[in-house]
Amino acid sequence: MRRLVLTLSLALVAGTVQAGPLDVQPNDRVLGRADAPVTVVEYASFTCSHCADWHLNTLPAFKARFIDTGQVKLVFRDLPTPPVQAAATAAAVARCAAPERFFDVTRALMTGQAAALEAGNAGPWFQSAVAVSGRTEAEISACVADPATLAALRTGSQVATELGVQSTPSFFVNGKAVTDRSLDGLSAAITPLID
């Protein structure tokens, strides 16, 4: 796993952006039905404590209320924050998971985030993510080393910059920035669009 961390070099430079910046992109990871009438785009980092809090404490109720009912699709996009190397490696590990396991990996990373950052040892943190990824460690390592994985992270960061995203987590509901990331705040932005 140490090799995996060392193989990922993050040089966030310009990449190619397709369609509108808040349209669902081919590289996006999406939770929910493709035809859901409302799209919530989240910019998050695996080293952001506020992101972990949202994923562990708000997402379950948000999912039950909006995603499981087919009203909303959640688009997860990476925006690595300090320590950037750990965040980018975690993002790459998640991106390299079997697509249907992405949100399982996200939960594992968000759950183990505080302990990993406090210990200063990301190896067990990444191992917990690989364990639920639906892929072998060798498959994850090869994917993390693939230039296409880094390109996808670059593209996501470029789009975030274009949108003026300055912190994580940041949310957009059908293209409009929403600053209140609480369940009530997001509900206030979503409910008028589905009633």
N, C-alpha and C positions, 0 to 999 in steps of 0.2 A: 504494500500500500504506500510505503514511503516513496517508491519509484513513481507511483501514480501522481503523488503530490509534486514531485520534481519535474515530471514531464509536462505539466501544464504551465505554460508561460503566458501570462495575460498581458497583451499589449492592446489595449482598447483603442483601436483606430477605426477609421471609416470603413463601413461595409455597405452592401447594397440593401436598400429598403424597397419593398414591394408595396404597391397600392397605398392607401392612406395609412398614416401611422397608428391609427387605432382600429383598423380593420384586422380581422383574424388572419394571421400569417401562417404559411405552411410549417414554420418551425415552432409555432406556439404550442403550449401544452394547455389543453382545455378540459375543464370539468363541467359536464352538463351536455344537454342536447344541442346539436349543431343548429337546429332551427329555433332555439329559444329566442323570444322576442327582445330580450334585453341582454346586452353584452357588458360584463364588468371586466375591465382590464386592471390587473394588479401588477405593480412593479414592486418586487421584493428582493431581499438579500438573505442568504442563509446565515449570515453573521449579524443580522439585525435583530436585537431583542424585541423590538416592537412588532416585527414581522412574526417572530416565533409566538409572541403573545396572541396576535391575531389568528394565526393558524391553529393554535391549540385551544383557544378560548372563545373565539368568535365564529370561526369557520364552521364548526359543527352545527350551530343554530342557523347560520346563514344558509348552509347547504340544505338543511331540512326544510327551511321556509321557502327558499327560492330555487335552488338547483334541482332538488329531488322532485319538485312540482313542475319542472319543465319551463319555468318562467325566465330563468337566468342561466347563462353560461359564464363561467369564470375562466378568464384567460390569464395564466401565470406567465410573467416575464421577469427575467433576471436583471437585476441591477446591482452587481457586486459592490459591497461597501467594506471598509476596513474591518479586519485585515483582509485586503482584497484577494490575496493568494488563496486563503482558506475559503472565502466566499466563492471565488471563481471555480476552484476545484470542486466544491460541493455542488455548484450549479452544473458543472460538467458531468459529475457522477449522476445527478438526477436526470439530466438530459439524455444520458446514455442508458438509462433503465428501459426495460420494455415499456412501450408507450402506456399501456394500461396500468403500469405500476408506478408511474411518475408521482402521483399524489401520495402513494404509500411511502416512497422514498422521501418526498418533501416532509411528510409527518415525522419520519425517523430523524431527519436532519434537524428539523425545528425542535423536536423533543430533546435531542442530545446536544444542542447548540451551546447552552450555558456551561455544561460540564466540560465540553471540548475546549472552549475558549478559556475557561478558568484554568484547566490543566495545561494548556499550551501544547496539547498532543492531539492532533486531528486524526491520527491513525484509527483508533477505535470508533470514532465518529463516522468516518468514511466506511469502515467495515460494517457498521450497523445499517448503513444505507445500501451497501452492496448486497447484504443479506436479504433484503426485501425487494431487490431490483428486478428479479426475474432473469438475471444474467449472471454469468460467472465473473469472478474477479478478473480473469484474463480478457473476457469480452469487454468489461467496463474499462480496463486499462487501455486496450486498443482503441476504443471509442474516444476516450479522453485525449489520447494522443493524436487523433484524427484532426487535421486542419479544419474540416467542416464543423466540428464541434466548437472550436474557437471562433470560427466565422459567425456561427449562430449567436454566440455570446456577444461578439462585437456588434452585430446588427441590432440586437436588443438594446445594448447600451447607447448606440447611436440614436435609435428612435426615442429613447428616454430623454436624451439630451435635446433632441428636436422639440419634444413636448414640454420642455422646461422642468422635468421631474428633478427635484433636488433632494428628496428624502424618501426613505422607505419605511413602511409600505405607502405607496401612492395608488389611488384608485381613480378610474374613469368609468362613468356609467353612461353607456351609449355615447361616448365621445366627450362627455363633460366631466371635468375634474371635480371630485368630491373630497373635501378636506376632513370631514368627520367620518372616520373609519369604523366607528362603533356600529353595532347592528341597527340601532335606531337611525343613525346618520345615513347609512347606506339604504335602509328601508325607505327613508324619506325621499331619496333620489329615485329609487326603483318603483315604488308603489304607483306614482302618477303615470308611469309608462306601461303598466300592466292592467290598470283599472279601466 
